[in-house]
């Protein structure tokens, strides 16, 4: 992203960013670029739900039961993540702050060892992407408590949302978007947006994205800018409340 910020603003150098782009300013000191001012939004490309899953040894089948158990036993339930500051981590931190519960975070390095330890019962909770967690939930090896998005996922319509479980307004999704360096001419950004959005809605592209549990979005530049600002404000509050810092 630092290289992108310094690249010529001619539309020939673009960056694909994920949700962590809006998290990093809150958890990293001395960022070498401004996550908003040094870039021009082109489009929000895709969206992907996360799935809150629990090991069967945890006596809960719903988010309501999880919240009740956590309130009855503060600080005694642990949850894993694939790393501090990842969206899977922050999704549960957001649940903690909105539901007013205390659970202990155990960070790992990557999703594979995290999921292995969850399946082994060494940790109790995890919030991976839906496509990562759903096969284990369908097989009965994990309990799929809820998806994190505002709406139920098309590939898992029987799994409720966290918002449905009594946490109104809860909405967390993984996403990818495309940015250009600040100063890229508006006409160039508009052309890029038009072409990329058209590509995102090609049937073969949609089919390929679906294998990763992703849905094409294809927003306007203005809509993507609003999304970036909203996400940055949301995660800044969660990071402050949780005291998260990544050096």
Secondary structure, DSSP 8 states (H G I E B T S, - for coil): -HHHHHS-SSSS-EEEEEGGGGTHHHH-SS-SS-TTTTEEEEEEEEEEEEEEEEETTS--SSHHHHHHHHHHTTT--EEEESSTTSHHHHHHHHHHHHHT---EEEE-SSHHHHHHHHHTTSSSEEEEEHHHHHHHHHTTSEEEEEESSSS--GGGTTS-BTGGGT-TT---EEEEEEEEETT--HHHHHHHHHHHHHHHTSHHHHHHHHTTTEEE----HHHHHHHHHHHHHHHHHHHHHHT----
